[in-house]
Amino acid sequence: MEQSFGVYLAKVLRYHNLSQKQAAMLLHISPQSLNNYILDKRLPDMNTMRHIIKYFHIDANHLFYETKDLEFSQLGFDELELLNLYRQLDEKHKHYVIAVIKNIPL
């Protein structure tokens, strides 16, 4: 049986142990918009859909085609936030961040 986008999105949030408020903040959308998506009252526009897919590393096939298994990224909230902040940096700052992290004693 095919599941709705809202059901799938709710599973993604549960998997990442995110509240709707946290997810809305990460996606730069209002909590009300996110709630409407989860309740299947509205679908996100194409740009927001792309952002959700990219941010949570979702296989778009899971959203648009019926599949047996749900595969989510193994990244947690902090890791998702770091990864997405890193992706927004220019190359110079990416190299800087990598250098700083490599010098942190473990």
C-alpha positions in Angstrom: 0.0 0.0 0.0 1.3 3.4 -0.9 1.9 5.8 1.9 1.4 9.5 1.8 4.2 12.1 1.8 3.1 13.2 5.3 3.4 9.7 6.7 6.8 9.3 5.2 8.0 12.7 6.5 6.8 11.9 10.0 8.8 8.7 9.9 11.9 10.6 8.8 11.5 13.0 11.7 11.0 10.1 14.2 14.0 8.3 12.8 16.2 11.4 13.4 14.5 12.0 16.7 13.5 15.5 15.7 10.5 17.4 16.9 8.5 19.3 14.3 9.8 22.5 15.7 13.4 21.4 15.4 12.8 20.1 11.8 11.1 23.3 10.8 14.0 25.3 12.1 16.5 23.2 10.2 14.5 23.5 7.0 13.8 27.2 7.4 10.1 26.8 7.2 7.4 27.6 9.7 6.3 24.8 12.1 2.7 25.3 10.8 3.9 24.6 7.2 5.7 21.5 8.4 2.6 20.3 10.3 0.5 20.8 7.2 2.9 18.6 5.2 2.8 15.9 7.9 -1.0 16.0 8.1 -1.2 15.9 4.3 -3.1 19.2 4.2 -0.6 20.6 1.8 2.4 19.5 -0.2 5.6 21.5 -0.2 6.5 23.5 -3.3 9.2 22.0 -5.4 12.1 24.0 -3.9 11.0 23.0 -0.3 10.7 19.4 -1.5 14.2 19.5 -2.9 15.4 21.0 0.4 13.8 18.2 2.5 15.2 15.5 0.2 18.7 17.0 0.3 18.7 17.9 4.0 17.6 14.4 5.2 19.4 12.5 2.5 16.2 10.9 1.3 16.0 8.8 -1.8 13.4 10.6 -3.9 12.1 7.3 -5.2 10.8 6.6 -1.7 8.6 9.7 -2.0 7.3 9.2 -5.5 7.2 5.4 -6.0 6.1 2.6 -3.7 9.1 0.8 -2.2 9.4 -2.0 0.3 12.2 -0.6 2.5 12.6 2.9 4.0 16.2 3.8 4.0 17.2 6.9 6.0 20.5 8.5 6.6 22.2 7.3 9.8 23.0 10.9 10.7 21.6 12.5 13.9 20.3 16.0 14.4 23.7 17.5 15.2 25.4 15.7 12.3 22.7 16.8 9.9 23.1 20.4 11.1 26.9 20.3 10.7 26.8 18.7 7.3 24.3 21.2 6.0 26.3 24.2 7.4 29.5 22.8 5.9 27.8 22.5 2.5 27.0 26.2 2.6 30.6 27.2 2.9 32.9 28.2 0.1 35.9 26.1 -0.6 38.3 28.2 1.4 36.2 27.9 4.5 35.6 24.2 4.0 39.4 23.7 4.0 39.6 25.8 7.2 36.9 23.8 9.0 38.6 20.5 8.0 42.0 21.8 9.3 40.5 22.9 12.6 38.7 19.6 13.1 41.8 17.6 12.4 43.7 19.6 15.1 41.1 18.8 17.8 42.6 16.3 20.3 40.4 13.2 20.5 
